[in-house]
Every structure is written in C-alpha cells, then in structure tokens.
Amino acid sequence: MKNSISHNIKKLRSYLKIEKLDGFIIPHEDEFLTEYTPTSSDRLKWISGFTGSAGSSIITQNSAAIFVDGRYTTQVKMESPSDIFNFEDFTLDGQRKWMKNNTSHGFKLGFSPKLLSLNKFMVLKKLTEEKNIKLIESENIIDEIWTDRPKEPNGKVIHHEEKFSGKSFKEKKINLIEKLKEEDTDSLFISESDNTCWLLNIRGSDLDYTPLLRCFSIFEKNGKVFLFSNHTVEGQIEEYFRKNEITILPLKDIKDFIVSAKYKKTLFDPNTTPLEIAEIIQSNSSSFILKPNPCSLMKACKNPIEIKGSKKAHIRDGVALTKFLFWLDQEAEENSIDELTVEEKLLDFRKENKELKSLSFSTIAGTGGNAAIVHYKANKKTNKILKSGDIFLLDSGGQYADGTTDVTRTIAIFSKNNINEEIKDRFTRVLKGHIAIATSIFPKGTKGLDLDPLARKYLLEIGLNYNHGTGHGVGSFLGVHEGPQNISPLGSEEIREGMIISNEPGFYKENEYGIRIENLIFVKEKEDDKKFLYFETLTMSPIDKSLIDIKLLDLKEKTWLNNYHTKVFNKVSPFLNITEKKWLKINCDPIH
C-alpha cells in the first residue's frame, strides 16, 4: 500500500510540474459532494490510503499533508504512512497553520472546481489571500493520472413506492412549488442526490450502503423536472418519469442546459453546489438566491407513514441484533472470535430477514484499543481476537424499504464480572448523557447546540469529553447521515417534529477502549402542550447492564432504562426462539 501511495504522489508531482503548479488539493468529496463515494471517486483514498468519510489532502513538490477532524485523528495514523504525510487539523486554524508553514508568496495551489462547493471555495479563497497564495482552477488531475480507475457505477433506478414514502411526487411537487413562490424564483438547482431521490420518490444503487442515484436536477416553478444523470431508465420507471414530466438528460449536458434555459432567478445551496456549476448559474441567470435547498428540511421532517415504517424496520433490525448478542454471549467460544468474524456473523443474522436491502454503512466492530477509533474499520492487518475482560464496540445498521437503522452497543466480552471500575464509571456517564437526551422535553425553536451539553455533562464533571457530535439526522431508506438537523456544538438547525436523529454520546481512551451507546430517536409534539417537543426512541436492542455502575444512576434514569428494556422485550421477543427469549428476559430485567 505504501509503495503504491508513493508511486501515486510521484505521478502527481510530475503532473504538477507540467501544469506549473506548486500544490494540489484532493478533497474526499466527489463531483456530487456526497459524504460517501463509490470506489471510482475515492480520490483521497487513492492518494493517501485514508478511508474516512471526511477530510482532504494537499500535495506539494516537497510535502504531503492530510487534514482530518476529531473522529479520524487515530484512524488516519493507521492508514496513511507517517513518513509521507503530515497529519493536520481540518479546522480553519489547522489549514491556516499549514499554509503559514508550507507556502510562500505567490504559491500556486491548484484545485478542481468540480470537487469544491461554492462556500468551501470562498473560505479557501479567504485563507489563501491571507498568505498571497494563488488559487488556480484546474482539470481534475487525479483522474488524469489514475490509470486503473474503476468504472463509474451505473445501477438500476427504482420507484420508491408511496406505501413507504408516505407522499407521492405530485404532493411533494405542490409543496415545493409553494416554496419557490415564497422565494419568487422560477427554478431550483438541486445539487444533492438524496434530495432529488427523495423528491422524485426514486432510489438507486450507485453506492454500497446508500440507495442513491448520483445525479443533479433542476425543478422549475411549473413543476417540470430535469434530471441529469448517466443512467438509462426503461420499463415502469420510464413510464413513471413520463407521467410526472420528469425528463432525464445526460450529465454532460447540464452546463449547456443552464446556459440555454436563461432562468430569471435560480435558487441554489452554496454549501452543496460545486463551484463549477455555481459559476455557470451565476453567469447565466438574471439573478440568483443563495439559500439552503428547501427539500432538505422537507425531507428531514418525516411524515406518519415514514415514522411507522421506521418503527417496523427497527423492530426487524432489533431482532437481528438481539439474536447476534445472544449468540456472542451464549454460543461463541472464548478467544476464537475476531472482529471480521463478528461483522460476517451479524450480517448473516440481518440477512435472515428478506426485507434487508443492504447495510446502511460499513460495520464498525472494534475490541480493546480498536474501539477507541471512532470510525474504525477492521481489516486483516488490524483484526483482533475478542478477549475476556475487554469491551467491544459494535456500530452497525441496515437499509430497509421502510426505514434506515443505525445502532451502537458497547458489550462486555465473555466474562462480565471482571470489568474494571474505570470502564464502568465511563460507561455509566455515557449512559447518563444518553438518557438525558432521550428524556429531554424542550420548547419549539430549540437547536441541536442547545441539547448537546446534556449529553456531555456527566463526562465533563470529571474533565472528560468526546470529539464528535452527539447526534446526526437519518434518512428514510436514504442516507444514514442526513442534514440539516444534528445535535452537536455546531447544531444550528431547529429540532422539529418528525425528524429522526441519532443519540450517541461516547468516550474513547486511545489504545485502550472505546464506549458509545447509540439509539435512533424521533421528535414528537407534546399532546398536552403543543409548544413543546420530546423524543421517542426507535432502536430496539438491550443495553449491557453488566457495564453499569448502578450507584451513579438516579431514580429517573433507572426508570427510563427499565421502561426501555420492557419495551425492547415486548417488541422483540415474539420473534425469538425459547432460549433467545429467556436470555433477552434476563438482559431486560429491571435494575433497582
């Protein structure tokens, strides 16, 4: 791996000399600026070996840097060779520091306008101007030198039926037309593939875990839609497009289409629209509006059918996870199970339900020190045996036509009686933060940043914290990470009725252990006081009671845990055999 990375960087540096560039930016995002990318678009991995879902690299003639956030500070050191790369902070201060130390006046920094959003470009421009660095728009150099680049995905497009979506495209279209009227605009450029798929009630198979059709689209105020994609449609989906005035055009035609359309006013999201397309819109529309795509918030607030489907999906998924936990506790032989085996076994249990479409992301299965890597991915080199006395972090999820799941459990391995007191203390503090979110009641208008301190309080009391958000939005048979909602110090979006969000505080001690407890929750309006909202938990799987220091829980917290476990047992047990049901009963018995 290291040899191929060195070879790739050498090729890039040769190309930079030809192009008279001093450096080049390689972001993680692809042309559609999606978090998850197909193999053919994972340029950051190709140049650096890093497999995380966020980050970027800058390669110069004399240095190589990779920028990651707090989730990946441990992982990047394992995946990218330290004798080639400097590991840098992804924050603005981190990027500013790198530029100060690695560039000089007139430094020419190349980038592809296809792979940066308008807003990211504006931030980058401001940073580079501080150092008199020249930003140079360039062809996508990586694609020029990546000679064995895999083929672009071109999977099947399917109709996401109303029995799952809860609303027809025609209903969504009427609502969106009203939004465009409010903005007095005649067109909306939809840069986000998930928003197009949600709006049109379609799904694709361009990514391993997210049922997306990678595409752009333009929605006109008359309800006509132009979908830009390299996919072909035929049969029922072709007829569906025809009936709903959805025209599919080749992706390469998008620039000429925008130029010829001559829209009077176009709305587009500067955070998600590639610079190249943003510049074309700005040059060829009479005026434009830079605002978040209204589809994002419409999609985030799930309708009753989607919530009902999510509940069904979570019971289904909870059965699979419970069967796995029973197997691990009762049937797995001590010191014979490793992380990769766990991944395969859990997938087998999920596959027992024929409604599973795919996993919702690559399973995180880490024991011991590997669990301290927030987004760990086991491989043959890092694979560890699960040993008695260790704790094991398992973060996984499934895609079902009626819902997307994401659940994390931290589990005491084999002998549950020799867990040290420090781990129990940290686990219980994480649990207390989880319960604080789960039981919160808050006024409408509350933002994610307002709730986030509730989850961190009990760790902060002893000077500890975790370096990731507390909760992210989740789609409905779409992305396991979905905006605009989140619970984090940066969560500026209001938490609204119908949103599905993860609740996942954690704690990580590097090279020793990792703890995370994650359930999905959805937002409900209080019936007795409609000015307030609260959460209902969707995930149905037992929490390991052997890791709890019961003395640290108050009565309210014990009551929540006991009520949650009663619900888990009632929902999941009808689908278990007798021995599995007995095991679940013990693991859901109340604590006092």
C-alpha positions in Angstrom: 0.0 0.0 0.0 2.8 2.4 1.0 4.6 1.8 -2.3 1.5 2.5 -4.4 0.9 5.7 -2.4 4.5 6.9 -3.0 4.1 6.0 -6.7 0.8 7.9 -7.0 2.3 11.0 -5.3 5.3 10.9 -7.6 3.0 10.8 -10.7 1.0 13.8 -9.3 4.2 15.8 -8.6 5.3 15.2 -12.2 2.0 16.4 -13.5 2.2 19.5 -11.3 5.5 20.4 -12.9 3.9 20.2 -16.3 0.9 22.4 -15.1 3.3 24.8 -13.3 1.5 24.3 -10.0 3.2 24.2 -6.6 0.5 22.1 -5.0 -2.9 20.5 -5.5 -5.9 19.9 -3.2 -7.6 16.5 -3.1 -10.9 16.6 -1.2 -12.7 13.5 -0.1 -15.9 14.5 -1.8 -16.8 13.5 -5.3 -18.5 15.6 -8.1 -21.8 15.3 -6.3 -20.2 16.4 -3.0 -21.5 13.4 -1.2 -20.1 12.1 2.1 -19.9 8.5 0.8 -18.3 7.9 -2.5 -18.0 5.0 -4.9 -14.6 3.4 -5.4 -14.3 5.2 -8.7 -14.4 8.6 -6.9 -12.4 7.9 -3.8 -9.5 10.0 -4.9 -8.4 10.8 -1.3 -8.0 7.1 -0.5 -6.1 6.6 -3.8 -3.6 9.3 -3.0 -3.3 8.7 0.8 -4.8 5.4 1.9 -7.2 7.2 4.2 -10.7 5.7 4.1 -12.6 8.1 6.4 -15.8 9.9 5.2 -14.4 13.4 5.6 -11.0 15.0 5.0 -8.7 16.4 2.4 -5.1 16.4 1.3 -2.7 18.9 -0.2 0.3 17.6 -2.1 3.2 19.9 -2.9 6.5 19.3 -4.5 8.1 19.0 -1.1 5.4 17.9 1.3 2.2 16.0 1.7 -0.5 16.8 4.3 -3.8 15.2 5.2 -6.4 17.1 7.1 -9.0 15.3 9.3 -11.4 16.1 12.1 -11.5 14.7 15.6 -13.3 11.5 14.5 -10.3 10.4 12.5 -7.1 11.5 14.3 -6.3 7.9 15.3 -7.5 6.2 12.2 -5.5 8.4 9.8 -2.3 7.5 11.5 -3.1 3.8 10.9 -4.0 4.2 7.3 -1.7 6.9 5.9 2.1 6.5 6.1 3.5 9.0 8.6 6.9 9.2 6.8 5.0 10.6 3.8 2.2 12.6 5.3 1.9 15.3 7.9 -1.4 14.9 9.9 -3.2 18.2 10.2 -6.3 19.6 11.8 -9.3 20.0 9.4 -10.4 23.2 11.2 -9.8 26.7 9.6 -7.0 27.3 12.2 -5.4 24.0 11.2 -5.5 24.9 7.5 -4.2 28.4 8.2 -1.3 27.0 10.2 -0.3 24.6 7.4 -0.4 27.4 4.8 1.8 29.6 7.0 4.4 26.8 7.4 4.4 25.3 3.9 3.8 28.0 1.3 5.4 31.3 0.3 4.3 34.4 -1.6 2.9 33.6 -5.0 2.5 29.9 -4.3 0.2 28.4 -7.0 -2.3 26.0 -5.4 -4.4 24.0 -7.9 -7.9 22.6 -7.3 -10.8 21.1 -9.3 -13.9 23.3 -9.3 -16.0 20.2 -9.7 -15.0 19.0 -6.2 -15.4 22.1 -4.0 -18.7 23.7 -3.1 -19.1 27.5 -3.7 -18.9 28.1 0.1 -15.8 26.0 0.6 -14.2 27.8 -2.2 -15.0 31.2 -0.7 -13.5 30.0 2.7 -10.4 28.7 0.9 -10.1 31.9 -1.1 -10.1 34.0 2.1 -7.5 31.7 3.7 -5.2 31.8 0.6 -5.5 35.6 0.3 -4.1 36.0 3.8 -0.9 34.3 2.5 -0.9 35.7 -1.0 -1.4 32.2 -2.4 -2.8 32.0 -5.9 -5.7 29.6 -6.3 -5.7 28.0 -9.8 -8.8 26.3 -11.2 -7.5 23.1 -12.9 -8.7 19.9 -14.5 -9.2 17.0 -12.2 -5.6 16.0 -12.2 -6.1 12.8 -10.2 -8.4 11.4 -12.8 -5.8 12.1 -15.5 -3.1 10.1 -13.7 -5.3 7.4 -12.1 -4.9 4.9 -15.0 -6.6 1.9 -13.4 -9.5 3.9 -12.0 -12.6 1.7 -11.6 -15.7 2.2 -13.7 -18.4 4.7 -12.6 -21.4 2.9 -11.0 -24.4 2.7 -13.2 -27.0 0.7 -11.2 -30.7 0.3 -11.6 -33.2 3.1 -10.9 -36.3 2.1 -8.9 -39.6 3.8 -7.9 -39.8 4.2 -4.1 -43.5 3.4 -3.6 -46.0 5.6 -1.7 -46.6 2.9 0.8 -43.0 3.6 2.0 -42.6 7.3 1.1 -46.0 8.4 2.5 -46.3 11.1 -0.1 -46.5 11.0 -3.9 -44.2 13.0 -6.1 -47.2 15.1 -7.1 -47.9 16.0 -3.4 -44.2 16.9 -2.9 -44.2 18.9 -6.1 -47.2 21.1 -5.0 -45.4 21.8 -1.7 -42.2 22.7 -3.4 -43.9 25.0 -5.9 -45.3 26.9 -3.0 -41.8 27.2 -1.6 -40.5 28.6 -4.9 -43.4 31.1 -4.9 -42.4 32.3 -1.5 -38.9 32.9 -2.8 -40.2 34.5 -6.0 -37.9 32.2 -8.0 -38.5 30.3 -11.2 -36.1 27.4 -10.7 -34.3 25.4 -8.1 -31.0 23.7 -8.7 -30.9 20.5 -6.7 -27.3 19.6 -6.2 -27.8 16.9 -3.5 -28.5 13.4 -4.9 -30.5 12.4 -1.8 -32.8 15.4 -2.2 -33.5 14.5 -5.8 -34.2 10.9 -4.9 -36.5 12.0 -2.0 -38.4 14.5 -4.1 -39.0 12.2 -7.1 -39.6 9.1 -5.0 -36.8 7.2 -6.7 -33.8 5.2 -5.4 -30.6 3.9 -7.0 -27.7 1.6 -6.3 -24.7 3.8 -7.1 -23.3 3.4 -3.5 -22.7 0.3 -1.4 -24.8 1.4 1.5 -26.9 4.3 0.5 -29.6 3.7 -2.1 -28.8 6.8 -4.2 -28.8 7.7 -7.8 -25.9 10.1 -8.2 -27.4 13.0 -10.1 -28.2 16.7 -10.3 -31.7 18.0 -11.1 -33.5 21.3 -11.9 -37.0 21.9 -10.6 -39.0 24.6 -12.4 -41.8 26.6 -10.8 -44.3 24.9 -13.2 -43.4 21.6 -11.7 -41.3 20.2 -14.6 -38.1 18.4 -13.5 -34.9 17.9 -15.5 -32.8 15.0 -14.1 -29.1 15.0 -15.1 -27.6 11.5 -14.8 -25.7 9.0 -16.9 -28.2 6.3 -16.1 -30.8 4.9 -18.5 -34.4 4.3 -17.5 -36.7 1.8 -19.1 -39.9 0.0 -18.4 -42.0 1.0 -15.4 -39.7 3.8 -14.2 -39.5 5.3 -17.7 -43.3 5.4 -17.8 -43.3 6.9 -14.3 -41.0 9.7 -15.5 -43.2 10.4 -18.5 -46.4 10.6 -16.5 -44.8 13.0 -14.0 -43.0 15.3 -16.5 -39.5 14.2 -15.4 -37.0 14.5 -18.2 -33.7 12.6 -17.9 -30.7 14.1 -19.7 -27.0 13.1 -19.8 -24.9 14.6 -17.0 -22.6 16.3 -19.5 -25.5 18.4 -20.8 -26.0 20.3 -17.6 -23.8 23.3 -18.4 -25.3 23.8 -21.8 -28.8 23.4 -20.4 -28.3 26.1 -17.7 -26.9 28.4 -20.4 -29.8 27.9 -22.8 -32.6 27.9 -20.1 -32.0 31.6 -19.3 -33.7 31.4 -15.9 -34.7 34.8 -14.4 -33.9 33.7 -10.9 -32.4 30.4 -9.6 -32.2 29.2 -6.0 -29.3 27.0 -5.1 -27.4 26.0 -2.0 -23.9 27.3 -1.9 -22.9 24.6 0.6 -23.7 21.7 -1.6 -23.3 23.1 -5.2 -20.0 22.5 -6.9 -18.2 25.7 -7.7 -18.1 24.9 -11.4 -21.9 24.7 -11.6 -22.4 27.7 -9.3 -20.3 29.9 -11.6 -22.4 28.8 -14.6 -25.7 29.6 -12.7 -24.4 33.0 -11.6 -23.2 33.8 -15.1 -26.4 32.7 -16.9 -29.3 33.6 -14.6 -30.6 37.2 -14.4 -30.3 36.8 -10.6 -29.9 34.0 -8.0 -30.6 33.2 -4.4 -28.0 31.5 -2.2 -30.1 29.6 0.3 -30.4 26.0 1.7 -32.4 23.8 -0.6 -36.0 23.7 0.9 -36.1 20.0 0.1 -33.6 19.3 2.9 -35.9 20.4 5.6 -39.0 18.9 4.0 -37.1 15.6 3.7 -35.9 15.8 7.3 -39.4 16.0 8.8 -40.7 12.5 8.3 -44.4 12.0 7.7 -46.5 9.5 9.7 -46.1 6.7 7.1 -42.3 7.1 7.2 -42.3 7.1 11.1 -44.5 4.0 11.1 -42.1 2.3 8.6 -39.1 3.3 10.7 -40.6 1.6 13.7 -41.2 -1.6 11.8 -37.6 -1.5 10.4 -36.2 -1.0 13.9 -38.0 -4.0 15.3 -36.8 -6.1 12.4 -33.3 -4.8 12.9 -33.5 -5.2 16.7 -34.4 -8.9 16.3 -31.3 -9.5 14.2 -29.0 -7.6 16.6 -30.6 -9.4 19.7 -30.0 -12.8 18.1 -26.4 -11.8 17.4 -25.9 -10.6 21.0 -27.4 -13.9 22.3 -25.0 -15.8 20.0 -22.0 -13.8 21.2 -22.9 -14.2 24.8 -24.0 -17.9 24.9 -22.6 -19.7 21.9 -19.4 -18.0 20.7 -16.3 -19.8 22.0 -13.9 -17.7 24.1 -10.8 -16.4 22.3 -11.9 -17.8 19.0 -13.9 -14.9 17.6 -12.3 -11.9 15.9 -13.7 -8.6 14.6 -14.1 -9.7 11.0 -15.9 -12.8 12.1 -18.3 -10.6 14.1 -19.0 -8.5 11.1 -19.9 -11.5 9.0 -22.0 -13.2 11.7 -24.0 -10.0 12.4 -24.6 -9.6 8.6 -25.9 -13.3 8.5 -28.4 -12.5 11.2 -29.6 -9.4 9.4 -29.9 -11.4 6.1 -32.3 -13.8 7.8 -34.9 -11.1 7.2 -35.5 -11.0 3.5 -36.6 -7.3 3.7 -33.0 -6.2 4.2 -31.7 -4.3 1.2 -28.2 -3.7 2.4 -26.2 -2.5 5.4 -26.6 1.3 6.0 -22.8 1.7 6.4 -19.7 -0.4 6.8 -20.0 -2.1 10.2 -17.7 -0.8 13.0 -16.6 -3.7 15.1 -13.7 -2.9 17.4 -12.4 -4.5 20.6 -9.9 -3.2 23.1 -7.8 -0.3 21.7 -9.5 -0.6 18.2 -12.8 0.5 19.8 -11.1 3.8 20.7 -11.0 4.6 16.9 -14.4 6.4 16.4 -15.0 5.1 12.8 -12.8 2.0 12.9 -12.9 -0.4 10.1 -11.4 -3.9 10.7 -9.1 -5.4 8.1 -6.7 -8.4 8.1 -3.9 -6.3 9.4 -5.8 -4.7 12.4 -8.1 -7.6 13.1 -8.2 -8.5 16.8 -9.5 -11.5 18.8 -12.2 -10.7 21.3 -10.8 -11.5 24.7 -12.5 -12.0 28.1 -12.5 -8.8 30.1 -12.3 -6.5 27.1 -15.2 -4.3 26.0 -16.4 -4.5 22.4 -17.9 -1.6 20.4 -20.3 -2.6 17.7 -21.8 0.2 15.4 -24.0 -1.1 12.6 -27.2 -0.6 10.7 -29.5 -1.8 7.9 -31.3 -0.4 4.9 -34.9 -1.5 4.5 -37.5 -0.1 2.1 -39.4 1.4 5.1 -36.5 2.7 7.1 -32.8 3.1 7.8 -31.3 2.0 11.1 -28.1 2.9 13.0 -27.3 1.4 16.4 -24.2 1.1 18.6 -23.8 -1.2 21.6 -20.8 -1.5 23.8 -20.5 -5.0 25.2 -18.6 -6.8 28.0 -16.9 -9.8 26.4 -17.4 -13.3 27.8 -16.6 -12.7 31.4 -18.8 -9.9 32.6 -17.5 -10.0 36.2 -14.0 -8.6 35.7 -14.7 -5.2 34.1 -12.6 -2.6 35.9 -14.2 0.2 37.8 -12.9 2.9 35.4 -14.7 1.4 32.4 -17.9 1.0 34.4 -17.7 4.7 35.5 -17.2 5.9 32.0 -19.9 3.7 30.5 -22.4 4.9 33.1 -21.6 8.5 32.5 -22.1 8.0 28.8 -25.4 6.2 29.6 -26.5 9.1 31.8 -25.8 11.5 28.9 -27.7 9.2 26.5 -30.7 9.2 28.9 -30.5 13.0 29.4 -31.1 13.4 25.6 -33.7 10.6 25.4 -35.8 12.2 28.2 -35.4 15.8 27.3 -38.5 18.0 26.8 -37.8 21.3 25.1 -39.6 24.3 23.6 -40.1 24.6 19.8 -37.2 26.6 18.4 -34.6 24.6 20.3 -31.5 23.9 18.3 -29.2 20.9 18.4 -26.5 23.0 20.0 -28.9 23.7 22.9 -29.3 20.0 23.6 -25.7 18.9 23.1 -24.5 19.9 26.6 -27.0 17.5 28.2 -25.1 14.5 26.7 -21.6 15.7 27.8 -22.5 16.9 31.3 -21.5 13.8 33.3 -18.2 13.3 31.4 -17.3 17.0 31.8 -17.9 16.7 35.5 -14.6 14.7 35.7 -12.8 16.6 32.9 -13.6 14.2 30.1 -15.4 14.7 26.7 -15.7 13.1 23.2 -14.6 14.6 19.9 -17.7 14.0 17.8 -21.3 15.2 17.6 -23.9 13.7 19.8 -26.5 13.1 17.0 -26.9 13.2 13.3 -30.0 13.1 11.1 -31.0 9.8 9.5 -33.0 9.4 6.3 -35.8 7.1 5.3 -34.3 4.4 3.1 -31.7 7.0 2.2 -28.5 8.3 3.9 -27.6 7.2 7.4 -26.2 10.7 7.8 -28.7 13.3 6.8 -29.0 17.1 7.4 -29.8 19.7 8.3 -30.5 18.5 11.8 -27.9 17.4 14.2 -27.1 17.5 18.0 -23.6 19.0 18.4 -21.8 22.2 19.4 -22.4 23.3 15.8 -26.0 22.2 15.6 -27.6 25.5 14.4 -30.8 23.9 12.9 -34.0 23.8 14.9 -35.1 20.4 16.1 -38.5 19.9 14.5 -41.4 17.4 14.8 -40.8 14.3 12.7 -37.0 14.5 12.5 -35.1 11.2 13.1 -31.8 11.8 14.9 -29.2 9.6 16.5 -28.4 9.8 20.2 -24.8 8.6 20.6 -22.6 10.1 23.3 -19.3 8.2 23.8 -15.9 8.1 25.4 -12.6 6.9 24.0 -9.3 6.1 25.7 -6.7 5.9 23.0 -5.2 2.4 22.6 -7.3 1.0 25.5 -11.0 1.1 25.0 -14.0 2.9 23.4 -17.6 3.3 24.6 -20.6 4.5 22.6 -24.3 4.0 23.2 -26.4 4.9 20.2 -30.2 4.7 19.6 -32.2 6.5 16.9 -34.9 8.8 18.3 -37.6 10.8 16.6 -39.2 14.1 17.5 -42.8 14.3 18.7 -45.0 17.2 19.8 -46.4 17.0 23.3 -50.1 16.4 23.2 -50.8 18.4 26.4 -48.7 21.4 25.5 -48.0 21.8 21.8 -45.3 24.4 22.4 -43.0 21.6 23.5 -41.3 18.7 21.8 -39.8 15.5 23.1 -38.1 12.3 21.8 -39.3 8.8 21.3 -36.7 6.0 20.9 -36.9 3.9 17.8 -34.0 1.4 18.4 -34.9 -1.9 20.0 -31.9 -3.7 21.5 -30.8 -4.3 25.1 -28.1 -2.1 26.7 -25.4 -4.2 28.6 -26.3 -3.8 32.2 -23.1 -5.5 33.4 -21.2 -2.3 32.4 -23.3 0.0 34.6 -22.3 1.3 38.0 -25.8 1.4 39.4 -24.8 3.7 42.2 -24.3 6.5 39.7 -27.9 6.3 38.3 -30.7 8.3 39.9 -34.3 7.1 40.1 -35.4 8.8 36.9 -32.5 7.2 35.0 -33.3 3.8 36.3 -36.9 4.2 35.4 -36.0 5.2 31.9 -33.7 2.2 31.4 -36.3 -0.2 32.9 -39.1 1.1 30.7 -36.9 1.0 27.7 -35.9 -2.6 28.3 -39.5 -3.6 28.9 -40.4 -2.1 25.5 -37.5 -3.9 23.9 -38.6 -7.2 25.3 -42.2 -6.7 24.3 -41.3 -5.7 20.7 -38.5 -8.2 20.0 -39.3 -11.3 22.0 -42.2 -12.6 19.8 -39.6 -13.2 17.0 -37.2 -15.2 19.1 -36.9 -18.9 20.0 -37.4 -20.0 23.6 -33.7 -19.9 24.6 -33.2 -16.5 23.0 -36.3 -15.2 24.7 -35.1 -16.4 28.1 -31.7 -14.7 27.5 -33.4 -11.4 26.5 -35.7 -11.5 29.5 -32.7 -11.7 31.9 -31.0 -8.9 30.0 -34.1 -6.7 30.1 -35.0 -7.4 33.8 -35.3 -4.2 35.8 -32.4 -2.8 37.9 -33.1 -1.3 41.3 
